[in-house]
């Protein structure tokens, strides 16, 4: 069992490929073409059954749709990442049209949410327009009966829950979630999923969250190409890192490792209907 901060081999090698995984949140279109090719070619070797590749805007969406069209194990989601300037109305309408046109090919709407970090950088940014945009995507997810992938952390998660509850949306995935205990309990009570990133190896906040959140409402992700610290310092973020995440989850919750793999895999396949 790899311990936190261990420097050798920050991932599992081929001896664990029979314990399959799914990266429930990756920005595959943000990798360089050669990196995309490498990741796709190495998926089978590392037991990666599938990738859920989320979109950040219209350009990102088109790239992800193109990639996924050639690889059945790569499943796209369409959305607008909130940590950027608001889109023009034309782009929003184009995204909504693409969601409609590709309803059978996408697995979710995402990544969408609220601009937590952007507002920390610029306190003059108004939140209301972002909430209105998020509500548009939530209503669309409800209409087409697809899950929604959320970027909503700390107090923003409460605001997102308000909108989800308003429209009776049950299938919500809060990726890379951070939040106070009260907010965490609200997510749990609503049956919303969270996903765990490689920083479980060195972030006490995430290890505590994993200890408190039900495995039955959990998935695993890399959020690649986001770079991580600890044993992943200066390493390209790769779905194979998920093997380390699963191992840490099992250790923290004191669950059988194989069973932990199986539950996380089934959670993701069932949630995204893949």
N, C-alpha and C positions, 0 to 999 in steps of 0.2 A: 504494500500500500504506500503510495507516494505521500509524503508529508508536506505540509505547507512550507514553502520556501526552499524545498529540495531543488538542487541545481541540475541534477542529471535528468535527461530525457523527459521534457515536459509534455509527453503524450504517450499513448499506448501504441506499441508496434503491432505487427501483423498477427501476433499470438492471440489478440482479442477481436479479430474481425468478425468472429461468429456472434459477438455481442453488438448488434447493430444499433445505429444512432441516426437521428435526423437533426440537422441544424435548423431550428425553427425560426431563425431570424438572421439573415445575412444580406449584405448589399453586394450581390455578385457583380452587378454592373459597375461598381466603383473600383474593382480590381483592374489592373492592366490586362490586355488581351492574353498575354503569355501566362499571367497568373491565373486567369480564368481557366485557360486550357489545362494548366497543371492541376488545379483543384478538381476539375471535372474528371480528368484522367485518373486521379488518385482516389476518387470516392470509393470505388469497390475495394481497393486495397486496405482502406481504413474502416470498412464496414459502414460507410455512410450511405444509407438508403435513399435519402432525398435531401434537398435544400429548399427552404422557403425563402425566396429572394424578394425582398420588399423594395418598393419604389419611392423615390424622393420627390419627383416632379414629372412633368410630361416627357422630357428627354429620357429620364431614368426609366420611366414606364416602357417607352418604346424599345429601349435597349433590353430590358428584362423579358419583354414579350418575344423579342427576336431570339435571345439566348434559349429561352425555354422551349421555343418551337422546335429546336433541334435536339433537345435532351429531355426525355419524358420523366426523368427523376428530378428535374428542376421545376419548381412550382412558383409562379409569379403572383405577387399581390400588387394592386394598383393604389397609389395614394399620393399625398403631398406632405413631406416632412415639415414639421412646424418650426424647426430652428433655422428659418430663413425668411426673407421678406415675403409678404403675402402675394399669391399669384394674381394675375389679371383675370378678369371674369372669363375671357376667352379660354385661358388655360384650364380653369375649373370646368368649364363646359366640355372641353375636349377630353379631360380626364373622366368625366361622368359618361361621356359617349363611349370611351374605350372600355369602361367597366361594363356597360350594356352590351357592347359588341363582343366582348371576350368573357362573358359571364361563365360560360362552360369551361373555360381554360384557366381562369384565375382561381386561387383558393381562398382569397380574402381581400379585404380593402385595407391597405396600409402601406407605408407607415404614416399614420396621421396622429394628431394630438395637439398639444399646447406648448408654446415656446418658453420653457423654463430658463434655459441658459441664455437665450437671446435677451430676455427681460432683465437678467442679472447684469448683462453687459450694457444695456440701454434701458433705463427705468422709464423713459418716455414712451416706450412702445405700448400701445393699447391692446389689452387682452381680448376685449369684446369681439373684434373682427375675427380673431383666431377661433374663438368659441363658436361663432356663427359658421365658420368654415367646417369645423369639426362636426357640428350638428348636421350639416349637409351630408357629410360622409357617413355619419351614424345612421341617418335616415335611409341612405342608399343601401347600407349593409342590411338593414332591417328589410327593405323592400326586396332585395334579391336573395335574402336568406344566406348571407355569407358572414363568416367571422370578421371581426375588426381588430387590427393590430395597432396598439396605442403606445405613443410616446407621451407619457403623462406621469411625472415623478413628483414626490413629496406632495405639497398641497394641491398641485395640479391634478393629481389622481382623484381627489374628492370632486373637483369640478367635472372631470370626465365621467365619474360615476353618476353625478346628477343628470347628465345628458343621456347616459346609457339607460338609467332607470326611467327617465322621462319617456323614452321610446321603447321601453321593454326589450332592450337588446340583452341577450343572455350570453352570447358567445363572444367574449372579449379577452384579448391576450395583451396584458401589460408587459411589454418587453423591457428588460434592463430596469426593473422596478426598484425604486427607492422610496421609502415613505415611513411616516410615524406609525406606531403600533395601532392607533385608532383607525388610520386609513387602511392599513394592512388587514385589520379585522373586517372592515367593510368589504374589501375585495373578496376575502375568504367567504363571508356570509352570502355574497352574491354569486359565488361559484365562478369567479373570474380566474383566469390562468395567469401565472407569472412565468418568466423564463430566467434561467440562471446563466451567467457568463463566466469566462475563465477567471475573473477576479475573485471568485470564491476561494481561490488558492491563497489569497493574501489580504482580502478585505474582511475584517471582523463584522462589519455591518451586514454583509451579504451572508456570511456564515450564520449569523444570528437569525436572519430572515429565513434561511433554509431550514433551520431548526424548528421554526414556529409554523411554517406554511405546510399544508398537506401535500404529500407527494402526488396525490391524485389530482391536484390542480397545478402541476408543475411541468414545465418543459425545459429544454436546454438550448442554448444559442451561442454564437460567437459574436454577432453584431459586426462581423468582419466587413471591411478591412480595418476596423478600429483596432488600434494597437494596445496590448496589455503589458503590465509590468511583471515583477516577480520572476518566476522561471521562464516567462514568455518575453522578457525584455529583448528588444531588437529582433524579434522573430515575426515573420509574416503570419498574420492571423489565418488559421486554417481550420476547417471543420474537424480535423483529427483531434484538436484540443478538447473537444467535447468528452472524449474518453476520460480525461482528467477531471472534468466537471462531475461526471457521473460517479466516479470513484469517491470524490469528496462528499457528494450528496449522501451516498451510501454510508460513509464513515460518520458523518455528522448525525444522521438519523438512526444510525446503528441498524441498518437494514442489510439484508443479503444483497451482494453486489449484482448477481445475475437478475434477481427479482427487480432491483432498482432499474437496471437497463430495460427490462421488459415493460415495466410500468410507464417509464418515460417515453419509450417508443410508441406504445399503444395510446398514451395520452395524445401525442402529436398526430398520429395517424387518424385517430377518431375525431379530434378537434378540427383538423383540416380536410377530413374526408379523402385521404389519399391512401 
